[in-house]
Amino acid sequence: MAIPNRVAERLFSGLKRFQPILSSAKARDVNESDTSMIVTDLLAEICGYDKYSEVTRELCIRGTFCDLATRIDGKFQMLIEVKAIGLELKDSHVKQAVDYAANQGVEWVALTNGHLWKVFRVLFTKPLDAELVLDIDLLLLNAKSAADLENLYLITRESMLKSGLYAYHDHLQATNKFYLAAIVLSDTVLHTVRRELQRLSDVKVDVEELREALKQEVIKRDVLEGEKADGARKKVAKAATKLLRIRKDKEDETSDGDGTNGGDVLPSREREETA
């Protein structure tokens, strides 16, 4: 992921500045209000938001209040639930933040105690769900590490403008165990495996036989069952159908261009006799 130089410099200097601040606050076990003030400054000095016009405090959502929210050009980008720096981040806190986001129609939520940041993408399904996309500890990040700066960059203003979190989430989905299992068991891959087996051993194996062998002997059951596995299979099947449709359209276009799709075209021998 390419980070603009000026942003990389801001991340480097900001991280060096805030790590001692966060360490001191953690040692003093500061309360939630003080932690929220640190997070607000962090959003401005590290993430690049204007804290006066792009960071909203105590956002009222249906009678309840979300600690912080970032917005660009008037549109909310992320809701942030802040806990005291010494507090452990729990699942109940995540649910609270996700409920805020769902009521506001915001797709990204962050749960933080100042140094720990958990960023979730809200899935507007029934029931409502959220998927963890980023989990970082600012106190453990190395300002000289390109990988650490790339992770930190994901929550910056510049990244949000370029849909950086969306792209990162898509990458995680494409390489997670459920999608990899679904791809391995897809017809396209199984036909390739069968062809290679025939080439190596001259033994003909049925595709369904291969599929069952992989399910029973190779792939773990936990990646084949459940909602995430079902979702992965549906996505792979949808992609395969789309690819077949594109290929068919291209073949039809080629046939039209060659003039081979009409009933007037004579076989080559008949054309020669007619000539």
C-alpha positions in Angstrom: 0.0 0.0 0.0 1.5 3.3 -1.1 1.4 6.0 1.6 1.9 9.6 0.4 5.2 10.9 1.7 3.7 13.8 3.7 1.3 11.3 5.4 4.0 8.9 6.1 6.0 11.7 7.8 2.9 12.7 9.8 2.4 9.1 10.9 6.0 8.7 11.9 6.2 11.9 14.0 2.7 11.5 15.4 3.5 8.0 16.6 6.7 9.1 18.2 4.9 11.9 20.0 1.8 10.0 21.2 3.4 6.7 22.4 4.9 8.4 25.5 1.6 10.2 26.1 -0.3 7.0 25.9 2.2 5.1 28.1 1.9 7.9 30.7 -1.9 7.9 30.6 -1.9 4.1 31.0 0.4 4.2 34.0 -1.8 6.9 35.6 -4.9 4.9 34.7 -6.7 8.0 33.4 -10.5 8.0 33.1 -12.7 7.7 30.0 -13.1 11.5 29.6 -9.3 12.1 29.6 -8.8 9.1 27.3 -11.3 10.6 24.9 -9.4 13.9 24.9 -6.2 12.1 23.9 -8.0 10.2 21.2 -9.4 13.5 19.8 -5.9 14.9 19.6 -4.6 11.7 18.1 -7.3 11.8 15.3 -6.1 15.3 14.4 -2.3 14.9 14.7 -1.9 11.3 13.5 -5.0 10.7 11.4 -5.2 14.1 9.8 -8.7 15.2 10.7 -9.6 18.8 11.6 -10.7 18.3 15.2 -12.9 21.3 15.1 -14.9 20.5 11.9 -14.4 16.8 11.2 -14.5 15.3 14.7 -17.8 15.3 16.6 -18.0 14.6 20.3 -21.0 13.1 22.0 -23.0 12.4 18.9 -26.6 11.9 19.8 -28.1 8.8 18.2 -31.7 8.1 19.1 -31.4 9.3 22.6 -28.0 7.8 23.3 -24.5 9.3 22.8 -21.6 7.9 20.8 -18.3 9.3 22.1 -16.7 10.4 18.9 -17.4 10.4 15.2 -15.3 11.5 12.2 -16.9 13.0 9.1 -15.7 14.4 5.8 -17.7 16.9 3.8 -20.6 16.5 6.2 -20.8 12.7 5.9 -20.0 10.5 8.8 -17.2 8.1 8.1 -16.6 6.2 11.4 -18.2 6.1 14.8 -15.7 5.7 17.7 -16.5 4.3 21.1 -13.9 5.3 23.7 -13.2 3.4 26.9 -10.8 4.3 29.7 -7.3 3.5 28.8 -7.0 0.9 31.5 -10.2 -0.9 30.5 -10.3 -4.1 28.6 -12.2 -4.0 25.3 -15.1 -6.4 25.5 -17.6 -7.9 23.1 -20.4 -6.0 24.9 -18.6 -2.7 24.0 -18.4 -3.8 20.3 -22.2 -4.5 20.3 -22.8 -1.0 21.7 -20.7 0.6 19.0 -22.2 -1.4 16.2 -25.8 -0.5 17.4 -24.8 3.1 17.2 -23.5 2.7 13.7 -26.6 0.8 12.5 -28.9 3.5 13.8 -26.8 6.2 12.1 -26.3 4.1 8.9 -22.5 4.2 9.2 -20.5 1.3 8.0 -17.4 1.6 10.1 -17.0 1.6 13.8 -13.9 1.7 16.1 -13.6 0.6 19.7 -10.6 2.0 21.5 -9.1 2.7 24.9 -6.5 5.0 23.4 -3.7 2.6 22.6 -5.8 -0.5 21.5 -7.8 0.1 18.3 -10.3 -2.4 17.0 -12.0 -1.4 13.7 -15.1 -3.2 12.5 -17.2 -3.2 9.3 -20.9 -3.2 10.1 -22.8 -5.9 8.1 -26.4 -4.7 7.6 -27.8 -8.3 7.7 -30.5 -9.9 9.8 -29.4 -10.2 12.5 -27.0 -7.2 12.5 -23.4 -8.3 12.5 -19.9 -6.8 12.3 -16.6 -8.2 11.2 -13.2 -7.3 12.7 -11.0 -5.7 10.1 -8.2 -4.1 12.0 -6.7 -4.7 15.4 -3.7 -2.7 16.4 -1.9 -1.5 19.6 -0.3 1.9 19.1 2.1 1.2 22.0 3.5 -1.8 20.1 3.8 -0.2 16.7 7.3 0.6 15.4 7.4 4.0 13.7 10.2 2.7 11.4 8.3 -0.3 10.3 6.6 0.1 6.9 4.0 -2.6 7.7 3.1 -0.9 11.0 2.7 2.5 9.3 0.5 0.9 6.6 -1.8 -0.5 9.3 -2.0 2.9 11.0 -2.6 4.6 7.7 -5.9 2.7 7.3 -7.6 4.8 9.9 -6.4 8.1 8.5 -8.5 10.8 6.7 -6.6 10.1 3.5 -7.3 6.4 3.6 -11.0 7.0 4.2 -11.1 9.3 1.2 -9.6 6.5 -0.9 -11.7 3.7 0.5 -8.6 2.2 2.1 -10.5 0.2 4.7 -12.8 -1.2 2.1 -9.9 -2.4 -0.1 -8.1 -3.9 3.0 -11.3 -5.7 4.1 -11.8 -7.1 0.5 -8.2 -8.4 0.6 -8.8 -10.1 3.9 -11.9 -11.7 2.6 -10.2 -12.9 -0.5 -7.5 -14.7 1.5 -9.5 -16.0 4.5 -9.9 -19.7 5.1 -13.5 -19.9 4.1 -13.0 -18.4 0.6 -9.8 -20.4 0.0 -11.7 -23.6 0.9 -14.6 -22.6 -1.4 -12.3 -21.9 -4.3 -10.4 -25.2 -3.9 -13.7 -27.0 -4.0 -15.0 -25.1 -7.0 -15.6 -26.9 -10.3 -12.9 -24.8 -12.1 -10.2 -25.9 -9.6 -11.4 -29.5 -9.4 -11.3 -29.9 -13.1 -7.7 -28.6 -13.1 -6.7 -31.0 -10.3 -8.4 -33.9 -12.1 -6.5 -33.1 -15.3 -3.2 -33.0 -13.4 -3.9 -36.3 -11.7 -4.6 -37.9 -15.1 -1.4 -36.5 -16.5 0.7 -37.9 -13.6 -1.0 -41.3 -13.1 -3.1 -41.9 -16.1 -6.0 -42.6 -13.7 -9.4 -41.1 -14.4 -11.1 -39.6 -11.3 -14.5 -38.1 -11.1 -14.9 -34.5 -10.0 -17.4 -35.3 -7.3 -15.0 -38.1 -6.0 -12.3 -35.5 -5.8 -14.6 -33.0 -4.0 -15.5 -35.6 -1.3 -11.9 -36.7 -0.9 -10.9 -33.1 -0.2 -13.8 -32.5 2.2 -13.1 -35.7 4.1 -9.3 -36.0 4.1 -7.8 -32.6 3.4 -9.9 -29.6 4.3 -10.9 -29.0 7.9 -14.6 -29.2 8.6 -14.7 -25.8 10.4 -14.1 -24.0 7.1 -16.9 -25.9 5.3 -19.7 -25.3 7.8 -21.5 -22.3 9.1 -22.7 -18.9 7.7 -19.3 -17.7 6.7 -18.6 -20.9 4.7 -22.0 -20.6 3.1 -21.4 -17.0 2.2 -18.0 -17.8 0.7 -19.5 -20.6 -1.5 -22.2 -18.2 -2.7 -19.6 -15.5 -3.6 -17.4 -18.0 -5.4 -20.4 -19.4 -7.3 -21.5 -15.9 -8.3 -18.1 -15.0 -9.5 -17.9 -18.2 -11.6 -21.3 -17.5 -13.1 -20.3 -13.9 -14.0 -17.1 -15.2 -15.6 -19.0 -17.7 -17.7 -21.4 -15.0 -18.8 -18.5 -12.7 -19.8 -16.8 -15.5 -21.8 -20.1 -16.3 -23.6 -20.6 -12.6 -24.5 -17.1 -12.4 -25.9 -17.6 -15.6 -27.9 -20.9 -14.2 -29.3 -19.1 -11.0 -30.3 -16.4 -13.0 -32.0 -18.9 -15.1 -33.9 -20.7 -11.9 -35.1 -17.4 -10.4 -36.2 -16.5 -13.6 -38.2 -19.9 -13.8 -39.8 -20.3 -17.4 -38.5 -23.5 -17.0 -36.6 -25.9 -16.9 -39.6 -27.8 -19.6 -41.5 -26.6 -18.3 -44.9 -23.0 -19.3 -44.5 -22.0 -22.4 -46.5 -19.5 -25.0 -45.4 -16.1 -24.5 -47.0 -16.5 -27.3 -49.6 -19.9 -25.9 -50.8 -18.4 -22.5 -51.1 -15.6 -23.9 -53.3 -18.2 -25.7 -55.5 -20.4 -22.6 -55.8 -17.3 -20.6 -56.8 
